[in-house]
Amino acid sequence: MSDNSNMFKRRVYPLDAHNLTEEQIAVAFAMTSRRPEPFDEIAEQVSQEKAADFHERWVLGYGHASVAEHAVVHLALENLSRLACDVLEDNRLASYTEKSSRYQVLEKGSYYVPKELQLEPELSNKYRRACDELFGLYSKLIDGTIDYLKTVYPQRENERDTSYALRLRREATDTCRSVLPASTLTNVGITANARVLEHAISKLMSGTLIEEREVGLEIREQSRTITPTLIKYAEENPYLKSVARNKWGDEVSRSVAIGQGPLSSPVSASLVSWDENAESKLATAILYSKSSETYSQVSNRVDSMSDKEIDEVITSSLVDIGDHDAPAREFEMINYTFEFLMDYGAYREYKRHRMQSYIPQVLTVQNGYRDLVLVDKSGLKSVYQETLGRVDQVYADVASWSPNVAQYLVTHGHYCRILAQMNLRECYHLFKLRSADLAHFSIREPILEALKIVVELHPRLFKHIQLRDYPEWWPFNK
Ligand SMILES: Cc1cc2nc3c(=O)[nH]c(=O)nc-3n(C[C@H](O)[C@H](O)[C@H](O)COP(=O)(O)OP(=O)(O)OC[C@H]3O[C@@H](n4cnc5c(N)ncnc54)[C@H](O)[C@@H]3O)c2cc1C
């Protein structure tokens, strides 16, 4: 018997991005499909020019787009509106970290003025005044709520002045960020492969807003310095363009642009559809992976089991689950569709969960805005509601001209409606993260409401979820 262990020795090593460009790495990986040599030997033979030729021919010419996934780009974007950033972050295969309005106080005047308004000087002035008013209100509310908080949370013994100030500021910003408009400028760092980036650029370039299209062009220009060939042909896409310009949306929004004012505790989550036989379906998926029978054979077997046996099958797949573990992939077979009413600030956090599918409605003031308990307690209710009333009116003026542009005026405290589908595996992750005491109250509320609905519907599927903090109504052992 021959000893081939030296000949076929296992090797694991990085292809060094300091010596090779991202496009050369992508070619070295792609060539393994047809060539027997090790990756580092292939890489030595791939010059930048050869890499460009390869990508032109195979990736762009013959559509082997998956090769572009091996070329990775890190991009820093500064001072784009949160509204445009939403479109950029709506690409689930990339990674993002964005400036937080929970942990920072934002600078006065840090908002975007849409270029669309250049042709409408009167509306443009109204828009700027509304944004200035909101930023003025933001700083007034921060000062006022901190003054109030000092009266209810005295400095702790041995607490440093800076820590005390930070503690109060954190609580104040969590509430006061509500009045920041969607035009607020943000910074975001993205890590994405060239395939995702090409799609993100096309989507931005096909957008309805000038800012989106400009950001798309700027991303394309800068990405080309890292992956010149793979991003070369990223263009506006006719299909994405027609979807983004769905005329019905404009007509519906225009007809109901009236703000609803403050709302306290609206219904924030409802279940729109779910798997009727979720428990049997999950048990079938769990047994299927351990079986050699067809799906219908396993399903018939599960149909003849008692409820107790089905429960045991489900429990058996979760017994050793740790605090940071995701349940097995079989949990992805069970789906839930929710309708959420959450404020824009909460939606911005919610949409960052990439394993779910979410369909947001156009941002509007028509669903009302959040009643802020801390602001009320700090004696600032009237200044808050009067300012928001004026902003709602400016929104209506801009919306009657362009509902798309008017979105920039919708604040983080205005409610928006979202249709969201997620599987049971993502439910475990998202509910745990966003029901925790640490999560912002605006997202915790709808998530706890959604959790309560599914716990009542499918107790056997949710009794195993390990939350960081349990709500009072939790019906199982903690
Ligand atoms: C308290 C709190 C504070 C936060 N502060 C900020 C902030 O200041 N700025 C900011 O930008 N974001 C912030 N976030 C958002 C956060 O970083 C995540 O983007 C968001 O919660 C989505 O969750 P997730 O990354 O766990 O994954 P999801 O997108 O929900 O995916 C579920 C799981 O799939 C896996 N997964 C998904 N995508 C990838 C991927 N591309 N690569 C590897 N694994 C993946 C991971 O295991 C992940 O946990 C905060 C979140 C919380 C809870």
The ligand as a Tripos MOL2 file, in Angstrom:
@<TRIPOS>MOLECULE
LIG
   53    58     1     0     0
SMALL
NO_CHARGES

@<TRIPOS>ATOM
      1 C1        -27.6190   46.5150   21.5480 C.3       1 LIG1
      2 C2        -27.2480   46.6210   20.0920 C.ar      1 LIG1
      3 C3        -26.4920   47.7110   19.6560 C.ar      1 LIG1
      4 C4        -26.1190   47.8310   18.2950 C.ar      1 LIG1
      5 N1        -25.3870   48.9090   17.9020 N.ar      1 LIG1
      6 C5        -25.0450   49.0600   16.5950 C.ar      1 LIG1
      7 C6        -24.2990   50.2110   16.1400 C.ar      1 LIG1
      8 O1        -23.9450   51.0850   16.9100 O.2       1 LIG1
      9 N2        -24.0160   50.2970   14.8140 N.ar      1 LIG1
     10 C7        -24.4020   49.3330   13.9360 C.ar      1 LIG1
     11 O2        -24.1300   49.4610   12.7510 O.2       1 LIG1
     12 N3        -25.1040   48.2390   14.3240 N.ar      1 LIG1
     13 C8        -25.4290   48.0820   15.6280 C.ar      1 LIG1
     14 N4        -26.1700   46.9840   16.0220 N.ar      1 LIG1
     15 C9        -26.6440   46.0510   14.9870 C.3       1 LIG1
     16 C10       -25.8870   44.7490   14.9580 C.3       1 LIG1
     17 O3        -24.5300   44.9320   14.8790 O.3       1 LIG1
     18 C11       -26.3660   43.8210   13.8200 C.3       1 LIG1
     19 O4        -26.0780   44.3470   12.5670 O.3       1 LIG1
     20 C12       -27.8330   43.4990   13.8460 C.3       1 LIG1
     21 O5        -28.2750   43.2980   15.1560 O.3       1 LIG1
     22 C13       -28.0900   42.2430   13.0040 C.3       1 LIG1
     23 O6        -27.8200   41.0970   13.7650 O.3       1 LIG1
     24 P1        -26.7550   39.9780   13.4410 P.3       1 LIG1
     25 O7        -25.5320   40.6050   12.8440 O.co2     1 LIG1
     26 O8        -26.5380   39.1410   14.6460 O.co2     1 LIG1
     27 O9        -27.3160   39.0540   12.3220 O.3       1 LIG1
     28 P2        -28.5610   38.7230   11.3900 P.3       1 LIG1
     29 O10       -28.4040   39.5470   10.1780 O.co2     1 LIG1
     30 O11       -29.8600   38.7720   12.1320 O.co2     1 LIG1
     31 O12       -28.2350   37.2150   11.0270 O.3       1 LIG1
     32 C14       -28.3940   36.1360   11.9730 C.3       1 LIG1
     33 C15       -27.0720   35.4170   12.1870 C.3       1 LIG1
     34 O13       -26.5820   34.9620   10.9290 O.3       1 LIG1
     35 C16       -25.1660   35.0910   10.8800 C.3       1 LIG1
     36 N5        -24.7940   36.0780    9.8340 N.ar      1 LIG1
     37 C17       -25.6430   36.8810    9.1440 C.ar      1 LIG1
     38 N6        -24.9680   37.5700    8.2160 N.ar      1 LIG1
     39 C18       -23.6730   37.2270    8.3250 C.ar      1 LIG1
     40 C19       -22.4940   37.6120    7.6480 C.ar      1 LIG1
     41 N7        -22.5070   38.4790    6.6380 N.pl3     1 LIG1
     42 N8        -21.3340   37.0340    8.0400 N.ar      1 LIG1
     43 C20       -21.2990   36.1360    9.0380 C.ar      1 LIG1
     44 N9        -22.3940   35.7260    9.7240 N.ar      1 LIG1
     45 C21       -23.5620   36.2630    9.3670 C.ar      1 LIG1
     46 C22       -24.7200   35.5130   12.2650 C.3       1 LIG1
     47 O14       -24.4940   34.3820   13.0580 O.3       1 LIG1
     48 C23       -25.9350   36.2630   12.7630 C.3       1 LIG1
     49 O15       -25.9810   36.3800   14.1580 O.3       1 LIG1
     50 C24       -26.5300   46.8370   17.3630 C.ar      1 LIG1
     51 C25       -27.3010   45.7330   17.8220 C.ar      1 LIG1
     52 C26       -27.6560   45.6170   19.1640 C.ar      1 LIG1
     53 C27       -28.4650   44.4430   19.6050 C.3       1 LIG1
@<TRIPOS>BOND
     1     1     2 1
     2     2     3 ar
     3     2    52 ar
     4     3     4 ar
     5     4     5 ar
     6     4    50 ar
     7     5     6 ar
     8     6     7 ar
     9     6    13 1
    10     7     8 2
    11     7     9 ar
    12     9    10 ar
    13    10    11 2
    14    10    12 ar
    15    12    13 ar
    16    13    14 ar
    17    14    15 1
    18    14    50 ar
    19    15    16 1
    20    16    17 1
    21    16    18 1
    22    18    19 1
    23    18    20 1
    24    20    21 1
    25    20    22 1
    26    22    23 1
    27    23    24 1
    28    24    25 2
    29    24    26 1
    30    24    27 1
    31    27    28 1
    32    28    29 2
    33    28    30 1
    34    28    31 1
    35    31    32 1
    36    32    33 1
    37    33    34 1
    38    33    48 1
    39    34    35 1
    40    35    36 1
    41    35    46 1
    42    36    37 ar
    43    36    45 ar
    44    37    38 ar
    45    38    39 ar
    46    39    40 ar
    47    39    45 ar
    48    40    41 1
    49    40    42 ar
    50    42    43 ar
    51    43    44 ar
    52    44    45 ar
    53    46    47 1
    54    46    48 1
    55    48    49 1
    56    50    51 ar
    57    51    52 ar
    58    52    53 1
@<TRIPOS>SUBSTRUCTURE
     1 LIG1         1 GROUP 0 **** ****
